[in-house]
Amino acid sequence: MTSEQPGAEVEMEDDEHVLDVDADEEVLSVTYEITSYGADYPVDGLVKRLDRGDIKIPSFNPAYTESDEIRGFQRGFVWNRPQMDRFIESLLLGLPVPGIFLVREKSNTLLVLDGQQRLRSLQLYYSGVHDKREYRLKYAQKPFFDKTYLELDDEDRRRLDDSIIHATVLRQDSPSGSQQAIYSIFERLNTGGSPLQPQEIRIALFNGPFLQLIEDLNADINWRYLYGPSSKRYKDQELILRVFALFEKSASYSRPVKGFLNRYLADNRERTAVESEGLANLFRTASRLIYDAIGPKAFKPVRPLNAAVLDSVMVGVMRRLQVGDVTSLAQLKSAYETLMKNDVYRRASTYSTAAEEAVAERIQLSTDAFAGVE
């Protein structure tokens, strides 16, 4: 986008619209050292590794536990039975199948970047159960038709067990602890259909208690009034992350937004709810005050929700709350209305909003606007 081009309305899904100028379209530039090597795995070995948890297939919405190393970034299992059966039949027939992409984590577990549908199909067939029913091949030719894994002829079962699936295994060697290059690789792998959104990828690559806190805060009733219905693509959680990152690290902001958020989240990945209690309380209180004083259109000066207005107003009010309680909703509303009429602020929240100058301008103007509220 040129500096004179107003941001386009970004359609998320269904009726959800978020005006996130520049941020959704920026390319993440990475020049990191990646180790990539090929590995051939027999099918039975892959299934055993899946069952042990040595290979992990993320899925959305599992409750976080301290032992969980990842959270889901791939959509749930979506293959239907004909797709599953025909994939398994291909292996039984000795036909070649597409490879998979894995990421080796620090713990040496392997995270599935691409290939979950194939791996889950195999795991379910070997387990003998799919959708709470006995798994028999219904969409396969004889001699495989209507057979469970254990009912396959010995020769066929050995052929399936010994079938090879090629894996490309990735590991980021430098800089240590960064997942930026892996993030970029997965982003490029998901170019067909409905590509995954940045926060969907982060949920896996930067899993930890801080993301769980964001998920919990996303249910805050005042935040929900301000944002609207929950985002199926986790855009609401990404905006909470963005508020936190700009609140704590706006001085070190550099574009693109997605890279800035990745760095902030990597640094705070293991930050617990106790360590973040003050931050969480500021977020909840700011959401309540903004809703009570301004109403559900606070972040929607025009029809779509404007992410630049959201991040700056939230940061401005949170910074005011660091000084003490806000007692005058009327003054808060007046400060907001004055801010929305400020030509410099309007430009910084409408044009090239990911630019460093625009971010610094709107955050400072919002901070100044709310500083005098009693």
Buried (B, 14 or more C-beta within 10 A) or exposed (E): BEEEEEBEBBEBEEEBBBBBBBBBEBEBEBEBEBEEEEEEBBBBBBBBBBEEEBBBBBBBEEEBEEEBBBBBBBBEBEBEBEBBBBBBBBBBBEEEBEBBBBBBBEEEBBBBBBBBBBBBBBBBBBBBEBEEEEBBBEBBEEEBEEBBBEEBEEEBBEBBBEBBBEBBBBBBEEEEEBBBBBBBBBBEEBEEEEEBBBBBBBBBBBBBBBBBBBBEBBEBEBBBBBBBEEBBBBBBBBBBBBBBBBBBBBEEBEBBBBBBBBBBBBBBBEBEBEEBEEBBEBBBBBBBBBBBBBEBEBBBBEEBBBBBBBBBBBBBBBBBBEEEEBEEBEBBBBBBEEBBEBEEBBBBBBBBBBBEEBBBBBBBBBBBBBEEBE
